[in-house]
Amino acid sequence: MSEPFTTWQARFEKLRSNKLFEAVVIAIIVISALVIGAKTYEETTRIEQWLSYLDIAITVFFLVEVLIRMAAERTLRDFFKRGWNIFDFLIVTASLIPMDESEMVLLARLLRIFRVLRLVSMIPELQMLLGALVKSIPRMGYVVLLMFIIFYIYAAIGSFLFADIDEFLWGNISTAMLTLFRIATFEDWTDVMYATQEMYAWSWLYYLTFIFLTAFIFLNMMIGIVLDVMQKESAQMALDNGEGEEAELQSLRNDVRGLKTQLDRMESALAQAYSTAPTHQNDAGSKYNKPTTD
């Protein structure tokens, strides 16, 4: 690896890790989201040309930013080892699709919307939250399966008992499950209960037990799973940061130890030089001051 390349790679790496540079990138991502939202209003048709210019400038900035991050790595393979780098590269590359009146204009607009997700790749805390959510999905699947069983049982009971009261809400098991989902989210569920209570006064027991199982138990179980995974991810992140700081301190210790070794060698060399200097002087004096005999 040549020295100029190493110098430029170090400069790009320093720029990439600069907090001000990261703040500018985050600000541009937010501006990009605002530009996309502004294009959905009809009142912005008079400044649509300026919004297009701004969108082009944002796209060019993202392209330069990704190129800087790629140049900051020693090899391209190191850049593509991280999944978030691949995500950013794909989003930025897809944003290069021109937004003219072609058949790709809809695809180009949709891909530009996903540029907002680059906030996740720029903020480590958001990466931790998203990673915790993804890792909690397998454990949440069993809770969802159990919830589906409860929904199915209650929907079958509701369709058998309340179909004559309201065909639209309880006509079959599928519509009954949608009604139960409405009840679980507390969306005007009391209106549904009061309608069935006119014929079945005890029907409040049906709704309360269902709400207790779904809203108070299963949903809280999901929240507990996510919080548990988030706690583990947060602890792992803190551990990784601690290991990084410890490695940096160890590197500094090694540098100090190396400097001390060099100083010791210099001191020993100087001491040896001073110890031999008088000997040479005496030898020289004895040579020139030796008495002569006639």
SVG drawing of the C-alpha trace seen along z (x, -y; Angstrom):
<svg xmlns="http://www.w3.org/2000/svg" viewBox="-83 -29 154 51">
<polyline fill="none" stroke="black" stroke-width="0.4" points="0.0,0.0 1.6,-3.3 2.2,-6.2 -0.1,-8.7 -3.0,-6.2 -2.4,-5.6 -2.4,-9.4 -5.6,-10.0 -7.2,-7.0 -6.3,-8.3 -7.8,-11.8 -11.1,-10.2 -11.3,-8.1 -10.8,-11.1 -13.5,-13.0 -15.9,-10.0 -15.5,-9.9 -15.9,-13.6 -19.0,-14.5 -19.7,-17.6 -19.7,-15.6 -22.1,-13.0 -24.4,-15.9 -24.4,-17.4 -25.3,-14.0 -28.2,-13.6 -29.4,-17.1 -29.3,-16.4 -31.3,-13.1 -34.0,-15.1 -34.1,-17.8 -34.5,-15.0 -37.5,-13.7 -39.0,-17.2 -38.5,-17.6 -40.3,-14.3 -43.1,-15.4 -43.3,-18.8 -43.8,-17.3 -47.1,-15.7 -48.8,-19.2 -50.4,-20.8 -49.4,-24.3 -45.7,-23.5 -46.2,-23.2 -44.9,-26.7 -41.6,-25.8 -41.5,-22.3 -38.5,-23.2 -36.5,-24.4 -37.5,-21.2 -36.1,-19.2 -32.8,-21.0 -32.7,-20.5 -33.4,-16.8 -30.5,-16.5 -28.2,-18.3 -29.2,-16.0 -28.6,-12.9 -25.1,-14.2 -24.3,-14.8 -25.3,-11.3 -23.2,-9.9 -20.1,-11.9 -20.8,-10.8 -20.8,-7.2 -17.7,-7.5 -15.9,-9.1 -17.0,-6.3 -15.7,-3.8 -12.4,-5.6 -12.0,-5.6 -11.7,-1.8 -8.5,0.0 -10.3,2.2 -13.8,2.3 -14.3,5.6 -14.1,4.0 -16.8,1.5 -19.2,4.2 -18.7,6.3 -21.2,4.2 -24.8,4.7 -25.7,1.1 -23.0,0.0 -24.6,2.3 -28.0,0.8 -26.7,-2.8 -25.0,-1.9 -28.1,-0.3 -30.3,-3.3 -27.9,-5.8 -27.4,-3.9 -31.1,-3.5 -31.6,-7.2 -29.6,-7.8 -32.6,-6.7 -33.7,-9.9 -37.2,-11.2 -38.3,-12.2 -41.6,-11.3 -40.6,-7.7 -42.0,-4.5 -39.4,-4.4 -40.6,-7.7 -42.9,-5.9 -40.1,-3.5 -37.6,-6.4 -40.0,-8.3 -40.6,-5.2 -36.9,-4.6 -36.2,-8.2 -38.7,-7.7 -36.4,-5.0 -33.6,-7.5 -35.2,-8.4 -34.2,-5.0 -30.5,-6.1 -31.1,-7.8 -31.0,-4.3 -27.6,-3.6 -26.2,-6.9 -27.3,-6.7 -26.0,-3.7 -28.9,-3.9 -31.4,-3.4 -29.4,-0.5 -29.6,1.1 -33.4,0.6 -34.0,2.0 -31.6,4.9 -33.5,5.7 -36.8,5.6 -35.6,8.0 -34.1,10.4 -37.3,10.4 -39.5,11.5 -38.8,15.2 -39.7,15.1 -42.7,13.0 -43.9,15.5 -45.0,18.0 -46.9,15.3 -48.6,14.3 -49.5,18.0 -51.1,18.2 -53.0,15.0 -54.3,16.3 -55.6,19.4 -57.4,17.2 -58.8,15.0 -60.0,18.0 -61.8,19.5 -63.5,16.3 -64.4,15.5 -66.0,18.9 -68.0,18.3 -69.0,14.8 -70.2,15.9 -72.3,18.6 -73.9,16.4 -74.0,12.9 -74.6,13.4 -78.3,12.8 -77.7,9.5 -75.3,8.0 -74.6,9.9 -72.0,7.3 -69.8,7.8 -70.4,11.4 -71.7,13.0 -68.8,15.4 -65.5,16.3 -63.4,14.0 -65.5,10.9 -65.7,11.9 -61.9,11.9 -61.8,8.4 -64.4,7.3 -62.3,8.8 -59.2,7.0 -61.2,3.8 -62.1,4.7 -58.5,5.5 -57.4,2.0 -60.3,0.4 -61.8,-1.2 -65.5,-1.8 -65.6,1.6 -68.3,0.5 -70.7,-0.1 -70.3,3.6 -70.7,4.8 -73.8,2.7 -75.4,4.0 -75.0,7.7 -76.0,6.9 -79.5,6.0 -80.1,9.7 -77.4,11.4 -76.9,9.5 -73.9,11.7 -72.1,10.9 -69.9,8.4 -68.0,11.4 -67.1,12.5 -65.6,9.1 -63.8,8.5 -62.1,11.9 -61.0,11.4 -59.6,8.0 -57.8,9.3 -56.1,12.1 -55.2,10.0 -54.6,6.4 -53.3,7.0 -51.4,10.3 -50.3,11.1 -49.5,7.5 -47.5,7.0 -45.7,10.2 -44.6,8.8 -43.5,5.6 -41.5,7.6 -39.8,9.6 -38.7,6.5 -37.5,4.8 -35.5,7.9 -33.8,8.1 -33.2,4.3 -31.5,4.6 -29.2,7.3 -28.4,5.4 -27.7,2.3 -25.4,4.2 -23.6,5.7 -23.1,2.2 -21.7,1.0 -19.4,4.0 -18.2,3.4 -17.5,-0.3 -15.6,0.7 -13.5,3.2 -12.8,0.5 -11.7,-2.0 -9.6,0.7 -7.9,1.6 -7.1,-2.1 -5.7,-2.4 -3.6,0.8 -2.3,-0.7 -1.3,-3.9 0.4,-1.8 2.4,0.1 3.4,-3.2 4.6,-4.6 6.4,-1.3 8.2,-1.5 9.2,-5.1 10.5,-4.2 12.6,-1.4 14.0,-3.8 14.9,-6.3 16.6,-3.7 18.7,-2.7 19.6,-6.3 20.5,-6.8 22.7,-3.7 24.4,-4.8 25.1,-8.3 26.4,-6.8 28.7,-4.5 29.9,-7.4 30.6,-9.6 32.4,-6.7 34.8,-6.1 35.5,-9.8 38.1,-10.4 40.0,-7.2 40.7,-8.6 41.7,-12.0 44.2,-10.3 45.6,-8.2 46.0,-11.3 47.7,-13.2 50.1,-10.4 51.1,-10.2 52.0,-13.9 53.4,-14.5 55.7,-11.5 59.1,-12.6 62.0,-12.3 65.4,-10.8 68.6,-12.0"/>
</svg>
